[in-house]
Amino acid sequence: MRTSLEESMCDLFAECLDIETVSATDDFFDVGGHSLLAAEVVARISTEFNVNLKLRDFFRNPTVAHVCELIAEQDGAVLGERA
C-alpha cells in the first residue's frame, strides 16, 4: 500500500518525465530521466515538500520509494531535534 507521500512523489516524477505513470520502484533514469531533469525534480521536491534533498542523494537513490525514505529520515531528524 502506498502512502500519500509516495502517491504525490509518483505524480511529480511522472509530470517531470512527461509520462503517464511512475511506480514507487521505477528508477528515474530507466524511465527517461537524465541529469537536467533530476536537478529539476530535486528542486521541486525540496520546494514542494520543504525538505533538503541533495542532488547526489537523488542520484544514489533514484526511485520514489528511496526518496520517500530520505524524506522520512529528515522528518525523523527534525522531530528528534525538536523533542
Sequence and secondary structure as in RCSB ss.txt:
>XXXX:A:sequence
MRTSLEESMCDLFAECLDIETVSATDDFFDVGGHSLLAAEVVARISTEFNVNLKLRDFFRNPTVAHVCELIAEQD
GAVLGERA
>XXXX:A:secstr
   HHHHHHHHHHHHHHT S   TT  TTTTT  HHHHHHHHHHHHHHTT    HHHHHHS SHHHHHHHHHHHH
HHHHHHH 
